[in-house]
Amino acid sequence: MTIVVIPTFNEAENLPALAAEILALAVPNLGLLIVDDNSPDGTGQVADTLAERFPGRIYALHRPQKQGLGRAYLDGFGQALAMGAALIIQMDADFSHPPSAIPSMLQEITGCDVVVGSRYVSGGELDERWGWWRRFLSWWANEVWSRRLLHLKTRDITAGFKCWRRETLEGVGLGRVVCNGYAFQVEMAYLCERLQYRITEIPIYFEDRRIGKSKMSMRVKAQGAFDVVRIWWRHRGVRRIGTPRAPTAAVRT
């Protein structure tokens, strides 16, 4: 079974269309787990309606309040593992991540431990509506600050579109992940490379959200920059136990 985990907060308008695109994929045994943080716009009720309409394919996990993106993913991963998922895909609910890339991810995961939908490898693109300042901040946060400080091979370490093997998430150990904001993505990337998991990046077109407002405030960005240092300090001694192998960050075009 493959489970797509999507955390939501105020995504009631996006969710039905996104769910329809995912279910329309020619992928057997594909399910969708919606993790909602008690959205005031009724996203949780939309998730319940979808789960009732598509039993055995769509599931809803309700959390009592907004507790952070990282915790939403960890709860979703834990639930997906408990459901017996062999593969777990994480993605946003705002159409920034194209559902059409999911079959390619599932094809690539047969030869690695985690697949990253990447904006920063050859063939990857950012929405042309992004202004120069937004592009600069994204590049600086990813390439200059995070990758260089942590010495990572992966190009898009802030990516939120990934396909995980069950064994990879179990090996990373969800209990050791501490970041609860957008730096959660960086922390997972860092742990994967420290533990020498095989990483493949495939290019995607990163579309700006279609409906609603971005949740990336300046406060969130500043916290994410600080968390990178915390990630390095907390996990600097993490090593793979057993036969060593070099971490890889292969690129598929």
C-alpha positions, 0 to 999 in steps of 0.5 A: 500500500502507498499512502499520500500524507497531506497536512492541511490548515485552511485548505477547504477549497483546494482539497476536493480537486487535489484528492480527485487528481490523486485518486485519478492516477493509475496507481494501484493500492494508493490511499490518501491520508489528510491530517487536519489541524482543526482548520476554521474554514471547515477543511476537517469536515471536507476531509470527513466527507471525502473519506465517507465518499471514498472509503478505504482510499481516503482517510482523515486524521484530526488534530485538536489545534494548529501544532506545526507542519513538522508535527503534522507530518510526524503524526501522519507518517506514524498513522501511515506506518500503523496502517501498513503502508510500504511507501509514503508520499508527503506533499502540500495541499495547495497544488505546489506539488504536481500529483502527476509526478507521483508515478515517477516517484514510485518508479524511482523509489525501487532503486533508492531509499527516498525520492525528492521532487526537486526545484533545484536540479536540471529540469526543475522549475519555479513558478514564473510568477515568483518575483526576484526577491522571493526567488533569491530568498528561496535560493539563499535559504536552500543553497547558501545557508542550509546546504553549505552549513550542513554540507549536504549533497541533496540540492533541494533540502527544503523540499516538501514533496518526497516519497519514502520507503517504510524502512527509511522512515523507521531507520531515521526514527521519527522520535528523534526529529525535533523541528516543528516548522518548515525546517522539518524538511531540512532536518529530515534531509540532514538525517537521511544523509547522516544515516547514508540513505540513497536519495534520488532527486527528480525535477518538478515544476513548483507551482504557486498556490492556486487558492488561499494564502501562503503560511510562510511569514517572516517569523516562520522564515526566521525561525527556520534559519535558526533551526538549521543551526539547531539541526546541526548541533543536535544531530552532528554525531548521528552515524549509520550503524552497520556496513557504511556506504556513501550517501548519494544524491542522484538526479533523474531528468 
